[in-house]
Amino acid sequence: MTTPLRKLAVFTGNRAEYGLQMPILRAIADDPRLDYRLLVSGAHLKESFGRTLEEIERDGFEIHHQVRIDMPEDTLQSTAHAIGSGVFMVEVQEPSDWVVLTEFSVGDVKIPMDVCHMGVGFDLAPHALGDRDLTGWSGLARAWKRALRAHGAPPPRIDLAEPSCVFAHEEELFRHALELDPATEVSPGGGLFAGFVPVAAGLSRLVAVVRALRAPGGARAGVAHGTWGPAGQGQAVAILEAA
């Protein structure tokens, strides 16, 4: 019985990556067990980039498909437009926790729920955008439940909580999401309102809880909360107990 060939597709769009792909492509072409198709696109087909398509042919590789892209110039804008007309693309230039949230429908086009938040999930989306309900903080509530599951043992009585809240109404949402006892102190030192710490706000809440736990006769258990992303896409909750 003849073993069927394994089929592979190889795509190359510029000379730089082809230089890295070439020895791999050579091994694939020489392997009798493999049947490959070579797709050449991008700068390889452009006269302004030296039309390196011909270099690939001189190396002895058969080009099965030429995928032409409308890219009039070598700029970031042209690269974005080359994806296709009518395509909207967001490119974050620096490391970021951005999550692009879309509407559920655009005209007659319905967008699946799992695509609207790039697959991250609404529990990690911001309570202002992802949950689309300013009367609750359901993403935080789900993060709190995950923290309780990770804690394992029955949760301790929470003496104080340090949330990363930058608006007054958020503290009430925080208390409700965590179902805190009325006796639990929330932001006893003023929280972020006493001095907002850019970037390290969540870390500052963690430090605040640790200091309270180490104080003589202080709290026995506390909760530190942090958010990340320009709109608070991420929710992190830590349960800390005094030694």
MOMO-V533923 format. One record per residue. N is the residue number from 1. RES is the residue in one small letter. SS is DSSP state (~ for helix, > for strand, _ for the rest). PHI is phi in degrees with one decimal (NA if undefined). Layout:
((N:RES:SS:PHI) (N:RES:SS:PHI))
//
This chain:
((1:m:_:NA) (2:t:_:-80.3) (3:t:_:-75.5) (4:p:_:-65.6) (5:l:_:-70.2) (6:r:>:-83.2) (7:k:>:-101.0) (8:l:>:-128.1) (9:a:>:-115.5) (10:v:>:-119.4) (11:f:>:-116.1) (12:t:>:-136.7) (13:g:_:-119.1) (14:n:_:-156.8) (15:r:~:-66.2) (16:a:~:-61.4) (17:e:~:-73.6) (18:y:~:-62.5) (19:g:~:-59.4) (20:l:~:-80.9) (21:q:~:-80.3) (22:m:~:-54.5) (23:p:~:-64.1) (24:i:~:-68.9) (25:l:~:-62.9) (26:r:~:-62.1) (27:a:~:-65.1) (28:i:~:-66.5) (29:a:~:-64.4) (30:d:~:-86.4) (31:d:_:-88.1) (32:p:_:-67.2) (33:r:_:-87.0) (34:l:>:-117.0) (35:d:>:-123.5) (36:y:>:-113.7) (37:r:>:-127.4) (38:l:>:-101.4) (39:l:>:-108.0) (40:v:>:-115.7) (41:s:>:-150.5) (42:g:~:58.6) (43:a:~:-64.6) (44:h:~:-57.8) (45:l:~:-96.9) (46:k:_:-98.6) (47:e:~:-61.9) (48:s:~:-66.5) (49:f:~:-106.6) (50:g:_:90.9) (51:r:_:44.1) (52:t:_:-71.8) (53:l:~:-52.8) (54:e:~:-67.0) (55:e:~:-64.9) (56:i:~:-64.7) (57:e:~:-65.7) (58:r:~:-66.2) (59:d:_:-76.4) (60:g:_:93.2) (61:f:_:-93.5) (62:e:_:-84.0) (63:i:_:-94.8) (64:h:_:-88.5) (65:h:>:-144.3) (66:q:>:-108.9) (67:v:>:-102.5) (68:r:_:-83.7) (69:i:_:-124.2) (70:d:_:-79.1) (71:m:_:-133.6) (72:p:_:-67.0) (73:e:_:-149.4) (74:d:_:-91.2) (75:t:_:-136.2) (76:l:~:-62.3) (77:q:~:-64.2) (78:s:~:-66.2) (79:t:~:-62.1) (80:a:~:-63.9) (81:h:~:-68.4) (82:a:_:-66.3) (83:i:_:-62.5) (84:g:_:151.5) (85:s:_:-68.0) (86:g:_:82.1) (87:v:_:-90.6) (88:f:_:-100.6) (89:m:_:-128.6) (90:v:_:-113.2) (91:e:_:-118.8) (92:v:_:-87.2) (93:q:_:-79.2) (94:e:_:-126.7) (95:p:_:-53.9) (96:s:_:-153.4) (97:d:_:-105.7) (98:w:_:-63.5) (99:v:_:-123.8) (100:v:_:-84.1) (101:l:_:-104.4) (102:t:_:-108.7) (103:e:_:-71.5) (104:f:_:-77.3) (105:s:>:-151.4) (106:v:>:-129.1) (107:g:_:64.1) (108:d:_:-89.9) (109:v:>:-90.2) (110:k:>:-99.9) (111:i:_:-99.9) (112:p:_:-57.3) (113:m:~:-59.1) (114:d:~:-75.2) (115:v:~:-96.0) (116:c:~:-62.2) (117:h:_:-124.6) (118:m:_:59.4) (119:g:_:78.7) (120:v:_:-71.9) (121:g:_:103.9) (122:f:~:-70.0) (123:d:~:-71.0) (124:l:~:-107.8) (125:a:_:-88.3) (126:p:_:-67.8) (127:h:_:-67.5) (128:a:_:-85.9) (129:l:_:-116.1) (130:g:_:-70.6) (131:d:_:-78.9) (132:r:_:54.5) (133:d:_:-148.4) (134:l:_:-80.3) (135:t:_:-95.5) (136:g:_:-150.2) (137:w:_:-134.3) (138:s:~:-66.5) (139:g:~:-61.4) (140:l:~:-66.6) (141:a:~:-60.3) (142:r:~:-69.7) (143:a:~:-63.9) (144:w:~:-64.2) (145:k:~:-65.0) (146:r:~:-65.2) (147:a:~:-65.0) (148:l:~:-65.5) (149:r:~:-64.6) (150:a:~:-67.6) (151:h:~:-65.3) (152:g:_:83.6) (153:a:_:-69.1) (154:p:_:-54.2) (155:p:_:-62.7) (156:p:_:-74.3) (157:r:_:-71.1) (158:i:_:-84.6) (159:d:_:-83.8) (160:l:>:-146.9) (161:a:>:-136.2) (162:e:>:-121.7) (163:p:_:-85.8) (164:s:_:-90.7) (165:c:_:-108.6) (166:v:_:-113.6) (167:f:_:-126.1) (168:a:~:-57.4) (169:h:~:-67.6) (170:e:~:-68.1) (171:e:~:-64.0) (172:e:~:-69.6) (173:l:~:-63.0) (174:f:~:-62.4) (175:r:~:-60.7) (176:h:~:-70.4) (177:a:~:-63.2) (178:l:_:-92.1) (179:e:_:52.0) (180:l:_:-73.6) (181:d:_:-65.2) (182:p:_:-56.8) (183:a:_:-79.7) (184:t:_:-68.3) (185:e:>:-79.2) (186:v:>:-113.3) (187:s:_:50.8) (188:p:_:-61.2) (189:g:_:-94.4) (190:g:_:102.6) (191:g:~:57.5) (192:l:~:-70.5) (193:f:~:-67.1) (194:a:~:-77.7) (195:g:_:158.4) (196:f:_:-67.5) (197:v:_:-109.0) (198:p:_:-56.9) (199:v:_:70.6) (200:a:_:-100.7) (201:a:~:-57.6) (202:g:~:-63.3) (203:l:~:-63.7) (204:s:~:-65.2) (205:r:~:-69.9) (206:l:~:-64.1) (207:v:~:-63.6) (208:a:~:-61.6) (209:v:~:-68.0) (210:v:~:-59.8) (211:r:~:-62.2) (212:a:~:-65.7) (213:l:~:-70.7) (214:r:~:-85.6) (215:a:_:-68.6) (216:p:_:-58.0) (217:g:_:66.2) (218:g:_:-85.1) (219:a:_:-67.9) (220:r:_:-99.8) (221:a:>:-151.7) (222:g:>:-148.3) (223:v:>:-123.8) (224:a:>:-112.6) (225:h:>:-129.6) (226:g:>:-137.0) (227:t:>:-126.4) (228:w:>:-143.7) (229:g:_:95.1) (230:p:_:-55.8) (231:a:_:-120.4) (232:g:_:73.2) (233:q:_:-63.2) (234:g:>:-97.9) (235:q:>:-128.4) (236:a:>:-125.3) (237:v:>:-128.0) (238:a:>:-122.0) (239:i:>:-99.6) (240:l:>:-120.6) (241:e:>:-128.2) (242:a:_:-69.2) (243:a:_:-70.2))
//
